[in-house]
């Protein structure tokens, strides 16, 4: 067999993303046959993937991809075993690739996502793309959840990847920086709902009941007329909306206006937001 050239090793590395030494070893085993070497590396990756599959994945990161031309975007949570791997370039790239995959192809379940041809290399599946990174890092990795939105979108991922927000609005034109700022607000203030109409009726009833119970238990209110007590209850409920509903929260960068005011002044209307934090359940 002829000697394996450095050019062939580099070519295999460029195709597979694997380390130079692994590429050279695969070429040696394959007798210099490039296609056989690719299959050998894929087999090795699958074996590593199968071996790691049962190990717990408690760490990870959130990734977002937005395609303004297609007006489509996605947010995904991808898990791994350790915090250092969650911050590694290889894992960050994998998470970003999976967000792009969901944005373009629209998978709604992990099973469907893994079976899809990978958008950046349709010759392999998403499962095999994940296997490449597992083969390099030797840790279990898996997508945990995903959401795809369409329309006018904004996004934000915290610098450590622990939390991310994808925002959808209605309007003709939106400043990307303003949408990012609102996403940062959502990441920091953790609103439970987007708009007042998104709050379930039973939750409103429960909060109203809590407000009235608080009023009745306060001795200062015993001599007040019923209509005054009702006004106090309405005020308490309004405060609750202001703390838990995004468009009614004071904007973190300028608390003289609400997020709703900010959107309205830009000719926009909130449709939906999705906030993921690593480890939280949907």
ChimeraX attribute file (.defattr): number of C-alpha atoms within 10 A of each C-alpha:
attribute: neighborCount
match mode: 1-to-1
recipient: residues
	/A:1	6
	/A:2	7
	/A:3	9
	/A:4	15
	/A:5	12
	/A:6	11
	/A:7	9
	/A:8	16
	/A:9	23
	/A:10	17
	/A:11	15
	/A:12	24
	/A:13	18
	/A:14	13
	/A:15	12
	/A:16	17
	/A:17	16
	/A:18	18
	/A:19	15
	/A:20	16
	/A:21	11
	/A:22	17
	/A:23	26
	/A:24	21
	/A:25	17
	/A:26	23
	/A:27	25
	/A:28	17
	/A:29	13
	/A:30	16
	/A:31	15
	/A:32	20
	/A:33	14
	/A:34	17
	/A:35	11
	/A:36	15
	/A:37	23
	/A:38	19
	/A:39	13
	/A:40	18
	/A:41	21
	/A:42	19
	/A:43	15
	/A:44	17
	/A:45	23
	/A:46	19
	/A:47	15
	/A:48	21
	/A:49	23
	/A:50	13
	/A:51	13
	/A:52	18
	/A:53	15
	/A:54	9
	/A:55	12
	/A:56	14
	/A:57	19
	/A:58	13
	/A:59	19
	/A:60	30
	/A:61	29
	/A:62	31
	/A:63	31
	/A:64	27
	/A:65	25
	/A:66	23
	/A:67	14
	/A:68	13
	/A:69	6
	/A:70	12
	/A:71	13
	/A:72	22
	/A:73	29
	/A:74	29
	/A:75	32
	/A:76	28
	/A:77	27
	/A:78	27
	/A:79	26
	/A:80	23
	/A:81	19
	/A:82	16
	/A:83	13
	/A:84	11
	/A:85	20
	/A:86	23
	/A:87	17
	/A:88	11
	/A:89	10
	/A:90	16
	/A:91	23
	/A:92	19
	/A:93	13
	/A:94	19
	/A:95	29
	/A:96	19
	/A:97	21
	/A:98	29
	/A:99	28
	/A:100	25
	/A:101	23
	/A:102	26
	/A:103	26
	/A:104	18
	/A:105	16
	/A:106	19
	/A:107	18
	/A:108	13
	/A:109	14
	/A:110	14
	/A:111	11
	/A:112	11
	/A:113	21
	/A:114	19
	/A:115	14
	/A:116	18
	/A:117	18
	/A:118	22
	/A:119	17
	/A:120	12
	/A:121	11
	/A:122	10
	/A:123	10
	/A:124	15
	/A:125	17
	/A:126	23
	/A:127	20
	/A:128	21
	/A:129	21
	/A:130	24
	/A:131	26
	/A:132	24
	/A:133	23
	/A:134	25
	/A:135	23
	/A:136	15
	/A:137	15
	/A:138	17
	/A:139	21
	/A:140	24
	/A:141	30
	/A:142	20
	/A:143	24
	/A:144	18
	/A:145	17
	/A:146	26
	/A:147	21
	/A:148	22
	/A:149	21
	/A:150	17
	/A:151	16
	/A:152	23
	/A:153	25
	/A:154	26
	/A:155	27
	/A:156	26
	/A:157	23
	/A:158	16
	/A:159	9
	/A:160	12
	/A:161	19
	/A:162	19
	/A:163	22
	/A:164	27
	/A:165	26
	/A:166	32
	/A:167	27
	/A:168	20
	/A:169	20
	/A:170	16
	/A:171	14
	/A:172	9
	/A:173	11
	/A:174	17
	/A:175	10
	/A:176	13
	/A:177	11
	/A:178	14
	/A:179	21
	/A:180	19
	/A:181	18
	/A:182	27
	/A:183	23
	/A:184	22
	/A:185	21
	/A:186	26
	/A:187	21
	/A:188	12
	/A:189	16
	/A:190	14
	/A:191	21
	/A:192	15
	/A:193	19
	/A:194	22
	/A:195	18
	/A:196	15
	/A:197	9
	/A:198	11
	/A:199	15
	/A:200	10
	/A:201	10
	/A:202	9
	/A:203	10
	/A:204	15
	/A:205	12
	/A:206	11
	/A:207	17
	/A:208	19
	/A:209	14
	/A:210	15
	/A:211	19
	/A:212	18
	/A:213	12
	/A:214	13
	/A:215	18
	/A:216	13
	/A:217	10
	/A:218	9
	/A:219	8
	/A:220	9
	/A:221	15
	/A:222	12
	/A:223	8
	/A:224	9
	/A:225	9
	/A:226	11
	/A:227	9
	/A:228	11
	/A:229	17
	/A:230	15
	/A:231	11
	/A:232	16
	/A:233	21
	/A:234	15
	/A:235	13
	/A:236	19
	/A:237	20
	/A:238	13
	/A:239	13
	/A:240	17
	/A:241	22
	/A:242	17
	/A:243	17
	/A:244	19
	/A:245	21
	/A:246	27
	/A:247	25
	/A:248	23
	/A:249	24
	/A:250	20
	/A:251	21
	/A:252	17
	/A:253	12
	/A:254	10
	/A:255	10
	/A:256	9
	/A:257	14
	/A:258	18
	/A:259	23
	/A:260	20
	/A:261	18
	/A:262	18
	/A:263	20
	/A:264	14
	/A:265	10
	/A:266	14
	/A:267	13
	/A:268	18
	/A:269	17
	/A:270	18
	/A:271	14
	/A:272	17
	/A:273	21
	/A:274	22
	/A:275	22
	/A:276	24
	/A:277	19
	/A:278	19
	/A:279	17
	/A:280	8
	/A:281	8
	/A:282	9
